[in-house]
Amino acid sequence: MTYRRRLSIITALDSYLVLLSIFIGYQLILPSYELYPSEMLLMTSLILLGAQHLFAHCFHLYKKVWEYASVGELCVLLKSITLSHLAAVFIELLFFQNVPVRLLCLSWLFQLLLIGGSRMMWRIIREQVNKGSKESARALIIGAGSAGSLIAKQLFQKHELNIEPVAFIDDDKTKHRLEIMGLPVLGGKDEIVHAVRQMNIDMIIIAIPSLTVSQMQEMYKACAQTGVKTQIMPKIDEILLGRHPVDQLREVKAEDLLGREPVQLDTSEISNTVKDRVVLVTGAGGSIGSEICRQISKFKPKSIILVGHGENSIHSILLELTEKFGTNVSYYPEIADIQDREKMFLLMERYKPNVIYHAAAHKHVPLMEKCPKEAVKNNILGTKNVAEAADQAGVETFVLISSDKAVNPANIMGATKRFAEMLIMNLGKTSKTKFVAVRFGNVLGSRGSVIPIFKKQIAKGGPVTVTHQDMTRYFMTIPEASRLVIQAGALAKGRQIFVLDMGDPVKIVDLAKNLIQLSGYTTDQIKIEFTGIRPGEKMYEELLNQNEVLAEQVFPKIHVGKAVDAEWTVLKTFMEEFMYLSDCELRDRLFSAIGQHEKKLVTAH
């Protein structure tokens, strides 16, 4: 229906209802109405009719979409009707010195009932039509403030979402037992479980943007006990900037369960390191490498060289970065294998980078147990190639992305990472390049991490597989880890091992339970199976060897351990001979080299 046609219908309807209200009022006081002259009746009708249309236009009542009417619209209608009757009183006092008070009071009442009722009828009819289309999910909204009211209003209006808000939960005791937009406020977060059972809730929506990370984590835990699906409304700034509509709810992410406060970077220090500089990132198509590229791009480097072995992943990150930052930063994709020594030296000579973030590595623990030579070639020889090329090219800073598995390694992957640390620390003794390593644990959402695996298993109906009920891991989000790696690079002085504060270790089985429950299932519906520890896995990870000296905390969430010299002859001998060894011999020799280094650590300590 066009606006003009809609305006004509509403104007005609209002005119009829105004006259009908006067007629009903007239009928109710008919015996005493002979006191009023007919001119006054006609004047009263014309004044009320004209005034009502005038104030309706002033308050834009004819532009409102009454299918979505709420108390706010009815209040505006009340103002319009009241002002039109006050105008009638004023005009009639001027012309007749007499006012039909009873008639105007009854007219005011019936206009409010008839016009207001007609408006609300539009909404009632629309709701009834849409209600029969598909059964709606019953939603409990956490937060009865402005954000919660906003999401409730949107859900009432957008029936195509098939979500019916039924109640609020809020810790503000002054709101308890009140109604907001017709929905009861049942109590605080302690009432969530009871409310879900009592009101047959299908989903929970968290709508409190002001919650801190730790408060949000407590809220997740309370919601997880219910076994119904939990979602979150977008942040207010994302709504205001138009990035997400208010009703675009998102699933609870695994990183939401960690309860980690956002990292605040020293932007001036980082800017001094990378702004207007040439940065080279190996493994640029991977989870950490690509995020490092995103974060660095914000500081306007002169150019970023995207080095990676997978053409599709490099192409993907290149398109993304060019679209977001292409006007300020130049990007140069290079499909290359870090095992190709000649190519690494060629890239250094061609681009002359100032800073290198070396993220390329084989990281899959069980696969590297089966393919130990590939792990050595990539994680050790590949690192050697990039590091020596950087040394020869006079690169200012070289940052090796290491792992918590390099501490007291129990598997090939961790041992090769430890060896790589030893390599660059040894090279740093004579080089002008500042060689540093950054250690951290598992990153959530990276390729091959437990979170995507758990989500796929939940989507298929289970079971969710966990290796051992007591297994723990350190976790960090990809953006947080990448920011801290960049910050550590800015703090580099050479021959340091930076250790990121990973918070408290998380039990894998607890993470699995939370994801199941927040996906709307119980552990009875989706089972958890324990499959046993895989080859090379440890029950728990460490971030520092007990013999390494933890010098100080150089930045919030960043500690630095002092490097100890390794025997170059031991490292050199292993790299020259490993290709001729069997897998068992390679493992023994690799751990023997690591072991000799650990003995040196003990002596130095």
ZAGUFI-870059 format. One record per residue (C-alpha): residue number from 1; residue in one letter; x, y, z. Coordinates in steps of 0.1 Angstrom, whole numbers, plus 2048, in hexadecimal, padded with zeros to 3 digits. Example, Ala and Ser with C-alpha at 12.3 -4.5 7.8 and 13.67 -1.06 7.14 Angstrom:
ZAGUFI-870059
{1 "A" {87B 7D3 84E}} {2 "S" {889 7F5 847}} 
***
This chain:
ZAGUFI-870059
{1 "M" {800 800 800}} {2 "T" {80D 822 7F6}} {3 "Y" {812 83E 810}} {4 "R" {7F7 854 800}} {5 "R" {7DE 838 800}} {6 "R" {7E6 82F 823}} {7 "L" {7E4 854 82E}} {8 "S" {7C2 858 81E}} {9 "I" {7B4 839 82F}} {10 "I" {7C1 843 852}} {11 "T" {7B5 867 84E}} {12 "A" {792 85C 843}} {13 "L" {791 842 860}} {14 "D" {79B 85C 879}} {15 "S" {782 875 86D}} {16 "Y" {766 85B 870}} {17 "L" {772 851 893}} {18 "V" {773 875 89F}} {19 "L" {74F 87C 893}} {20 "L" {744 85A 8A2}} {21 "S" {753 863 8C3}} {22 "I" {740 884 8C4}} {23 "F" {720 872 8B9}} {24 "I" {724 858 8D5}} {25 "G" {72A 873 8EF}} {26 "Y" {70C 886 8E2}} {27 "Q" {6F6 867 8E5}} {28 "L" {701 862 909}} {29 "I" {6F8 885 914}} {30 "L" {6DA 88B 8FC}} {31 "P" {6C0 895 916}} {32 "S" {6D4 8B3 922}} {33 "Y" {6E2 8BC 900}} {34 "E" {6C6 8D3 8F7}} {35 "L" {6D9 8ED 90C}} {36 "Y" {6F3 8F0 8F0}} {37 "P" {6EC 901 8CF}} {38 "S" {6F1 8EF 8AE}} {39 "E" {70C 907 8A3}} {40 "M" {721 8FC 8C1}} {41 "L" {71D 8D7 8B8}} {42 "L" {728 8DE 894}} {43 "M" {745 8F3 8A0}} {44 "T" {750 8D9 8B9}} {45 "S" {750 8BE 89E}} {46 "L" {763 8D3 885}} {47 "I" {77D 8DF 89F}} {48 "L" {783 8BB 8AC}} {49 "L" {786 8AE 889}} {50 "G" {79E 8C9 87D}} {51 "A" {7B2 8C9 89D}} {52 "Q" {7B6 8A3 89E}} {53 "H" {7C4 8A3 87A}} {54 "L" {7DA 8C1 881}} {55 "F" {7EB 8B1 8A0}} {56 "A" {7EC 88F 890}} {57 "H" {802 89F 874}} {58 "C" {816 8B2 88E}} {59 "F" {81E 892 8A1}} {60 "H" {824 87E 880}} {61 "L" {809 865 88A}} {62 "Y" {800 85F 866}} {63 "K" {824 855 85E}} {64 "K" {826 83A 879}} {65 "V" {824 815 871}} {66 "W" {808 80B 888}} {67 "E" {80E 7E6 882}} {68 "Y" {82C 7EA 89A}} {69 "A" {81A 802 8B2}} {70 "S" {825 802 8D7}} {71 "V" {81E 817 8F6}} {72 "G" {833 833 8E8}} {73 "E" {81D 838 8CA}} {74 "L" {7FD 837 8E0}} {75 "C" {80C 852 8F6}} {76 "V" {810 868 8D7}} {77 "L" {7ED 861 8CD}} {78 "L" {7E1 86B 8F0}} {79 "K" {7F3 88C 8ED}} {80 "S" {7E3 893 8CB}} {81 "I" {7BF 88C 8D7}} {82 "T" {7C4 89F 8F7}} {83 "L" {7D2 8BE 8E5}} {84 "S" {7B5 8BE 8CC}} {85 "H" {79C 8BF 8E8}} {86 "L" {7AE 8DA 8FA}} {87 "A" {7AE 8EE 8D9}} {88 "A" {788 8E9 8D7}} {89 "V" {783 8F6 8FB}} {90 "F" {798 915 8F3}} {91 "I" {786 91D 8D2}} {92 "E" {763 918 8E0}} {93 "L" {76B 92E 8FE}} {94 "L" {774 94A 8E5}} {95 "F" {755 947 8CF}} {96 "F" {73A 939 8E6}} {97 "Q" {745 941 90A}} {98 "N" {737 91E 911}} {99 "V" {747 8FC 90E}} {100 "P" {736 8DA 90B}} {101 "V" {74C 8CA 926}} {102 "R" {73B 8A9 929}} {103 "L" {73A 8A4 903}} {104 "L" {75F 8AC 8FF}} {105 "C" {768 894 91C}} {106 "L" {754 878 90D}} {107 "S" {762 880 8EA}} {108 "W" {786 880 8F8}} {109 "L" {780 85D 908}} {110 "F" {770 84E 8E9}} {111 "Q" {789 85C 8D1}} {112 "L" {7A5 84D 8E6}} {113 "L" {794 82B 8E6}} {114 "L" {789 82B 8C2}} {115 "I" {7A7 83A 8B1}} {116 "G" {7C0 829 8C9}} {117 "G" {7AD 808 8C5}} {118 "S" {7AE 80B 89F}} {119 "R" {7D3 810 89F}} {120 "M" {7DA 7F3 8B6}} {121 "M" {7C3 7DD 8A2}} {122 "W" {7DB 7E0 884}} {123 "R" {7F7 7D1 89A}} {124 "I" {7E0 7B6 8A9}} {125 "I" {7D5 7AA 887}} {126 "R" {7F9 7A9 87A}} {127 "E" {805 795 898}} {128 "Q" {7E8 77C 895}} {129 "V" {7EF 777 86F}} {130 "N" {814 772 876}} {131 "K" {810 75D 895}} {132 "G" {800 741 881}} {133 "S" {81C 73F 867}} {134 "K" {836 72E 87C}} {135 "E" {83A 725 8A1}} {136 "S" {851 73F 8B1}} {137 "A" {86E 737 8C8}} {138 "R" {867 744 8EB}} {139 "A" {884 75B 8F6}} {140 "L" {88F 767 918}} {141 "I" {8A2 788 916}} {142 "I" {8BE 78E 92F}} {143 "G" {8BE 7B4 936}} {144 "A" {89F 7C9 93A}} {145 "G" {8B1 7EA 931}} {146 "S" {8B0 7FE 911}} {147 "A" {8C3 7E3 8FD}} {148 "G" {8AB 7C8 909}} {149 "S" {88D 7DD 902}} {150 "L" {89B 7E5 8DF}} {151 "I" {8A0 7C0 8D7}} {152 "A" {87D 7B7 8E4}} {153 "K" {86D 7D2 8CF}} {154 "Q" {87F 7C6 8B0}} {155 "L" {875 7A2 8B6}} {156 "F" {851 7AD 8BB}} {157 "Q" {852 7BF 899}} {158 "K" {865 7A6 885}} {159 "H" {84F 787 885}} {160 "E" {864 777 86A}} {161 "L" {87F 770 883}} {162 "N" {866 759 895}} {163 "I" {873 763 8B8}} {164 "E" {859 76C 8D2}} {165 "P" {867 77F 8F1}} {166 "V" {854 774 910}} {167 "A" {867 782 92E}} {168 "F" {885 796 93B}} {169 "I" {8A1 78D 954}} {170 "D" {8B3 7AA 965}} {171 "D" {8C8 7AE 984}} {172 "D" {8B9 7D0 98B}} {173 "K" {8A1 7C9 9A8}} {174 "T" {88D 7E8 9A1}} {175 "K" {881 7D9 981}} {176 "H" {876 7B7 990}} {177 "R" {851 7AF 98C}} {178 "L" {84C 7CC 974}} {179 "E" {842 7C9 950}} {180 "I" {856 7D8 933}} {181 "M" {844 7D8 911}} {182 "G" {82B 7C1 920}} {183 "L" {846 7A7 92B}} {184 "P" {84C 79F 94F}} {185 "V" {86E 7A4 960}} {186 "L" {872 783 973}} {187 "G" {891 78A 988}} {188 "G" {8B7 789 987}} {189 "K" {8CE 770 976}} {190 "D" {8C9 758 993}} {191 "E" {8A6 753 985}} {192 "I" {8B1 74A 961}} {193 "V" {8AF 724 966}} {194 "H" {88D 726 977}} {195 "A" {87F 73E 95D}} {196 "V" {88A 728 940}} {197 "R" {878 70A 94F}} {198 "Q" {859 71D 95B}} {199 "M" {853 730 93B}} {200 "N" {85D 715 922}} {201 "I" {879 72A 913}} {202 "D" {889 71F 8F3}} {203 "M" {8A6 739 8F1}} {204 "I" {8B8 753 906}} {205 "I" {8C3 775 8F9}} {206 "I" {8DD 788 90C}} {207 "A" {8D7 7AE 907}} {208 "I" {8EE 7C0 920}} {209 "P" {90A 7D2 90C}} {210 "S" {918 7E1 92C}} {211 "L" {923 7C0 93B}} {212 "T" {948 7BB 940}} {213 "V" {959 79C 932}} {214 "S" {959 78B 954}} {215 "Q" {935 794 95B}} {216 "M" {92C 787 938}} {217 "Q" {93E 766 940}} {218 "E" {929 762 960}} {219 "M" {90A 768 94B}} {220 "Y" {914 74D 932}} {221 "K" {919 734 94E}} {222 "A" {8F7 73C 95C}} {223 "C" {8E7 738 939}} {224 "A" {8FA 718 932}} {225 "Q" {8E9 707 94F}} {226 "T" {8C7 70A 93E}} {227 "G" {8D0 6F4 91F}} {228 "V" {8BF 70D 907}} {229 "K" {8CF 720 8EB}} {230 "T" {8DF 741 8F5}} {231 "Q" {8E5 75E 8DE}} {232 "I" {8F2 782 8E1}} {233 "M" {8E7 7A2 8D2}} {234 "P" {901 7B7 8BF}} {235 "K" {914 7D1 8D2}} {236 "I" {905 7F4 8D3}} {237 "D" {921 804 8BF}} {238 "E" {91D 7EA 8A3}} {239 "I" {8F8 7F2 8A2}} {240 "L" {8FE 818 8A1}} {241 "L" {919 814 886}} {242 "G" {901 7FF 871}} {243 "R" {917 7E0 871}} {244 "H" {8FC 7CA 880}} {245 "P" {8D6 7CF 884}} {246 "V" {8CA 7CD 8A8}} {247 "D" {8B8 7AC 8A1}} {248 "Q" {8D6 79B 892}} {249 "L" {8DE 784 8AE}} {250 "R" {8FE 76F 8B0}} {251 "E" {907 74E 8BF}} {252 "V" {91C 74D 8DE}} {253 "K" {940 748 8D3}} {254 "A" {95A 733 8E5}} {255 "E" {96F 752 8EC}} {256 "D" {951 761 8FF}} {257 "L" {956 744 918}} {258 "L" {97A 74E 920}} {259 "G" {971 76D 933}} {260 "R" {990 77F 927}} {261 "E" {991 7A5 927}} {262 "P" {99B 7B6 905}} {263 "V" {9C0 7BD 900}} {264 "Q" {9CA 7E2 901}} {265 "L" {9E8 7E7 8EB}} {266 "D" {A03 801 8ED}} {267 "T" {9FB 810 8CB}} {268 "S" {A17 829 8CA}} {269 "E" {A31 80E 8D0}} {270 "I" {A22 7F8 8B4}} {271 "S" {A1F 815 89D}} {272 "N" {A44 81D 8A1}} {273 "T" {A4C 7F9 897}} {274 "V" {A35 7F5 879}} {275 "K" {A28 816 86C}} {276 "D" {A37 81E 849}} {277 "R" {A4C 7FE 84C}} {278 "V" {A4D 7DF 837}} {279 "V" {A3F 7C1 849}} {280 "L" {A42 79D 83E}} {281 "V" {A2B 782 84C}} {282 "T" {A31 75D 845}} {283 "G" {A13 746 848}} {284 "A" {9FE 765 83F}} {285 "G" {9E0 74F 834}} {286 "G" {9DE 73D 856}} {287 "S" {9C9 746 874}} {288 "I" {9E4 759 887}} {289 "G" {9F7 766 869}} {290 "S" {9D8 775 858}} {291 "E" {9CD 786 879}} {292 "I" {9F0 795 87E}} {293 "C" {9EC 7A4 85B}} {294 "R" {9CA 7B2 864}} {295 "Q" {9D6 7C1 885}} {296 "I" {9F6 7D0 876}} {297 "S" {9E3 7DF 859}} {298 "K" {9D2 7F7 872}} {299 "F" {9F4 807 879}} {300 "K" {9F9 810 855}} {301 "P" {A19 7FE 84C}} {302 "K" {A29 807 82A}} {303 "S" {A22 7E3 81D}} {304 "I" {A1C 7C0 829}} {305 "I" {A2A 7A2 817}} {306 "L" {A12 784 81A}} {307 "V" {A27 765 818}} {308 "G" {A14 743 818}} {309 "H" {A14 721 809}} {310 "G" {9EE 71F 803}} {311 "E" {9E3 734 7E5}} {312 "N" {9BE 734 7EF}} {313 "S" {9C4 741 812}} {314 "I" {9DD 75B 806}} {315 "H" {9C4 767 7EC}} {316 "S" {9A8 769 805}} {317 "I" {9BB 77E 81E}} {318 "L" {9C9 794 802}} {319 "L" {9A6 79C 7F6}} {320 "E" {99A 7A4 81A}} {321 "L" {9B7 7BA 822}} {322 "T" {9B7 7CD 801}} {323 "E" {992 7D4 806}} {324 "K" {996 7E1 829}} {325 "F" {9B8 7F2 829}} {326 "G" {9C3 7F3 804}} {327 "T" {9C3 819 803}} {328 "N" {9DD 81C 81F}} {329 "V" {9F2 7FC 81C}} {330 "S" {A02 7E9 7FF}} {331 "Y" {9FF 7C3 7FF}} {332 "Y" {A15 7AB 7ED}} {333 "P" {A0B 786 7EC}} {334 "E" {A27 76D 7E9}} {335 "I" {A1F 748 7E4}} {336 "A" {A3E 738 7F3}} {337 "D" {A49 71B 809}} {338 "I" {A60 725 826}} {339 "Q" {A73 705 820}} {340 "D" {A7E 715 7FF}} {341 "R" {A9E 725 80C}} {342 "E" {AA6 737 7EC}} {343 "K" {A83 746 7E9}} {344 "M" {A85 753 80D}} {345 "F" {AA6 766 806}} {346 "L" {A97 773 7E5}} {347 "L" {A79 781 7F8}} {348 "M" {A8F 793 811}} {349 "E" {AA4 7A2 7F6}} {350 "R" {A86 7AD 7E2}} {351 "Y" {A70 7BD 7FD}} {352 "K" {A8A 7C5 818}} {353 "P" {A72 7C1 835}} {354 "N" {A77 7D3 856}} {355 "V" {A62 7BB 86B}} {356 "I" {A5B 796 867}} {357 "Y" {A3F 782 878}} {358 "H" {A47 75D 872}} {359 "A" {A26 74B 877}} {360 "A" {A2A 72F 85D}} {361 "A" {A2C 70D 86E}} {362 "H" {A1E 6EA 870}} {363 "K" {A0A 6EA 890}} {364 "H" {9F4 6CA 890}} {365 "V" {A02 6B4 8AC}} {366 "P" {9F6 691 8A2}} {367 "L" {9FE 696 87D}} {368 "M" {A21 6A2 885}} {369 "E" {A26 683 89A}} {370 "K" {A1F 66F 87A}} {371 "C" {A34 686 864}} {372 "P" {A52 691 879}} {373 "K" {A69 699 85C}} {374 "E" {A4F 6B1 84D}} {375 "A" {A4D 6C2 86F}} {376 "V" {A73 6C6 871}} {377 "K" {A75 6D3 84D}} {378 "N" {A5A 6ED 852}} {379 "N" {A5D 6F8 876}} {380 "I" {A83 6F6 879}} {381 "L" {A93 6F9 857}} {382 "G" {A78 711 84B}} {383 "T" {A7D 727 869}} {384 "K" {AA3 725 863}} {385 "N" {A9E 730 83F}} {386 "V" {A89 74E 848}} {387 "A" {A9E 758 866}} {388 "E" {ABF 757 853}} {389 "A" {AB1 769 836}} {390 "A" {AA4 784 84E}} {391 "D" {AC7 786 85E}} {392 "Q" {AD8 78B 83D}} {393 "A" {ABE 7A5 831}} {394 "G" {AC3 7B9 851}} {395 "V" {A9F 7B6 85D}} {396 "E" {A99 7CA 87D}} {397 "T" {A82 7B2 88F}} {398 "F" {A7A 78D 88B}} {399 "V" {A5C 77F 89F}} {400 "L" {A58 759 8A1}} {401 "I" {A35 74D 8A9}} {402 "S" {A3C 730 8C1}} {403 "S" {A26 71A 8D7}} {404 "D" {A21 70F 8FA}} {405 "K" {A28 6EC 8ED}} {406 "A" {A4C 6F7 8EA}} {407 "V" {A4F 6F6 910}} {408 "N" {A5B 6D3 91C}} {409 "P" {A4F 6C6 8FA}} {410 "A" {A3E 6A4 8FA}} {411 "N" {A38 6A3 8D4}} {412 "I" {A49 6A9 8B3}} {413 "M" {A37 6C9 8AC}} {414 "G" {A41 6D8 8CE}} {415 "A" {A65 6CC 8CB}} {416 "T" {A69 6DC 8A9}} {417 "K" {A5B 6FD 8B6}} {418 "R" {A74 6FB 8D3}} {419 "F" {A90 6F4 8BB}} {420 "A" {A85 712 8A6}} {421 "E" {A87 728 8C5}} {422 "M" {AAA 71C 8CB}} {423 "L" {AB4 723 8A7}} {424 "I" {AA9 748 8A7}} {425 "M" {AB8 74E 8CA}} {426 "N" {AD9 740 8BE}} {427 "L" {AD8 755 89E}} {428 "G" {ACF 774 8B3}} {429 "K" {AF1 773 8C5}} {430 "T" {B03 780 8A6}} {431 "S" {AE7 791 892}} {432 "K" {ADC 7B5 891}} {433 "T" {AB9 7A8 88D}} {434 "K" {AA4 7A6 8AD}} {435 "F" {A99 782 8AF}} {436 "V" {A7D 77A 8C7}} {437 "A" {A64 75E 8CC}} {438 "V" {A40 761 8D9}} {439 "R" {A30 743 8EA}} {440 "F" {A0B 73E 8F0}} {441 "G" {9F2 722 8F2}} {442 "N" {9D4 718 8DD}} {443 "V" {9C1 732 8CA}} {444 "L" {99B 72F 8C7}} {445 "G" {98C 72B 8A5}} {446 "S" {9AD 724 892}} {447 "R" {9AD 709 878}} {448 "G" {9AF 6E7 889}} {449 "S" {9A7 6F4 8AC}} {450 "V" {98D 6E3 8C2}} {451 "I" {972 6FD 8BF}} {452 "P" {969 6F9 899}} {453 "I" {96B 6D3 89F}} {454 "F" {953 6D5 8BD}} {455 "K" {93B 6EB 8A9}} {456 "K" {93A 6D3 88C}} {457 "Q" {934 6B6 8A4}} {458 "I" {918 6C8 8B6}} {459 "A" {907 6D2 894}} {460 "K" {908 6AD 88B}} {461 "G" {8F7 6A3 8AB}} {462 "G" {917 696 8BC}} {463 "P" {929 686 8CC}} {464 "V" {943 6A0 8D5}} {465 "T" {964 690 8D9}} {466 "V" {97D 69A 8F4}} {467 "T" {99E 687 8F9}} {468 "H" {99E 687 91F}} {469 "Q" {987 694 93B}} {470 "D" {9A4 6A5 94D}} {471 "M" {9B6 6B5 92F}} {472 "T" {9BB 6DA 931}} {473 "R" {9C8 6F4 919}} {474 "Y" {9D0 719 918}} {475 "F" {9BA 72C 901}} {476 "M" {9BB 74E 8F1}} {477 "T" {9A7 75E 8D4}} {478 "I" {9B8 763 8B3}} {479 "P" {9B5 78A 8B4}} {480 "E" {9C3 78B 8D8}} {481 "A" {9E0 775 8D0}} {482 "S" {9E9 788 8B0}} {483 "R" {9E7 7AA 8C2}} {484 "L" {9FF 79E 8DD}} {485 "V" {A17 78F 8C3}} {486 "I" {A18 7B1 8B2}} {487 "Q" {A1D 7C2 8D4}} {488 "A" {A39 7AA 8DD}} {489 "G" {A4A 7B2 8BC}} {490 "A" {A49 7D7 8C5}} {491 "L" {A59 7CF 8E6}} {492 "A" {A75 7B9 8D7}} {493 "K" {A99 7C0 8E2}} {494 "G" {AA7 79F 8D4}} {495 "R" {AAB 77B 8E1}} {496 "Q" {A8B 77B 8F6}} {497 "I" {A6F 762 8FA}} {498 "F" {A4F 774 900}} {499 "V" {A34 760 912}} {500 "L" {A10 76B 90F}} {501 "D" {9F9 76A 92D}} {502 "M" {9DF 750 923}} {503 "G" {9CB 754 943}} {504 "D" {9C0 734 954}} {505 "P" {9C0 712 943}} {506 "V" {99E 706 937}} {507 "K" {992 6E2 93A}} {508 "I" {989 6D6 917}} {509 "V" {96B 6C2 924}} {510 "D" {95D 6E2 934}} {511 "L" {961 6F5 914}} {512 "A" {94E 6D9 901}} {513 "K" {932 6D9 91B}} {514 "N" {92E 6FF 919}} {515 "L" {92C 6FE 8F3}} {516 "I" {912 6E2 8F4}} {517 "Q" {8FC 6F4 90D}} {518 "L" {8FF 716 8FD}} {519 "S" {8F5 706 8DC}} {520 "G" {8D4 6FD 8EB}} {521 "Y" {8DB 6D8 8F5}} {522 "T" {8E3 6C5 914}} {523 "T" {8FF 6AC 919}} {524 "D" {8E4 691 919}} {525 "Q" {8DA 69B 8F6}} {526 "I" {8FD 69F 8E8}} {527 "K" {915 687 8F9}} {528 "I" {93A 68D 900}} {529 "E" {951 670 8F8}} {530 "F" {974 66C 905}} {531 "T" {98B 65E 8EA}} {532 "G" {9AC 65C 8FC}} {533 "I" {9CC 671 8FA}} {534 "R" {9DB 672 8D7}} {535 "P" {9FF 66D 8CF}} {536 "G" {A15 68A 8DA}} {537 "E" {9F9 69B 8EF}} {538 "K" {9FF 6A7 912}} {539 "M" {9E4 6A9 92D}} {540 "Y" {9ED 6CE 933}} {541 "E" {A04 6E8 923}} {542 "E" {A1E 6FF 932}} {543 "L" {A29 721 927}} {544 "L" {A4C 722 937}} {545 "N" {A66 708 93F}} {546 "Q" {A6C 707 965}} {547 "N" {A90 70F 95E}} {548 "E" {A8A 72D 948}} {549 "V" {A8D 74E 95A}} {550 "L" {A6D 763 959}} {551 "A" {A7D 786 95A}} {552 "E" {A5F 79D 95B}} {553 "Q" {A3D 7A7 94E}} {554 "V" {A46 7BF 933}} {555 "F" {A22 7C7 929}} {556 "P" {A00 7BC 935}} {557 "K" {9FC 797 92C}} {558 "I" {A1F 795 91E}} {559 "H" {A3C 787 932}} {560 "V" {A60 782 926}} {561 "G" {A76 764 92D}} {562 "K" {A9C 767 929}} {563 "A" {AAB 752 90E}} {564 "V" {AC8 73A 914}} {565 "D" {AE2 731 8FA}} {566 "A" {ADF 710 8E8}} {567 "E" {AFC 6FC 8DA}} {568 "W" {AFD 704 8B5}} {569 "T" {B11 6E4 8AD}} {570 "V" {AF4 6CF 8BB}} {571 "L" {ADA 6E2 8A7}} {572 "K" {AEF 6E2 887}} {573 "T" {AF6 6BC 889}} {574 "F" {AD2 6B3 88D}} {575 "M" {AC7 6C9 86F}} {576 "E" {AE2 6B9 859}} {577 "E" {AD9 695 862}} {578 "F" {AB4 693 869}} {579 "M" {AAB 68A 845}} {580 "Y" {ABF 66A 848}} {581 "L" {AAE 65F 868}} {582 "S" {A90 649 86D}} {583 "D" {A71 658 87E}} {584 "C" {A7B 648 89F}} {585 "E" {A9F 653 89C}} {586 "L" {A95 676 892}} {587 "R" {A7E 678 8B1}} {588 "D" {A9A 66D 8C8}} {589 "R" {AB4 684 8B9}} {590 "L" {A9C 6A2 8BA}} {591 "F" {A93 69D 8DE}} {592 "S" {AB7 697 8E6}} {593 "A" {AC1 6B9 8D8}} {594 "I" {AA4 6C9 8EB}} {595 "G" {AB0 6B6 90A}} {596 "Q" {AD3 6C3 908}} {597 "H" {AC5 6E6 905}} {598 "E" {AB0 6E0 924}} {599 "K" {ACF 6D5 937}} {600 "K" {AE0 6F6 92D}} {601 "L" {AC1 708 93A}} {602 "V" {AC4 6F7 95C}} {603 "T" {AE9 700 95E}} {604 "A" {AE3 725 955}} {605 "H" {AC7 727 96E}} 
***
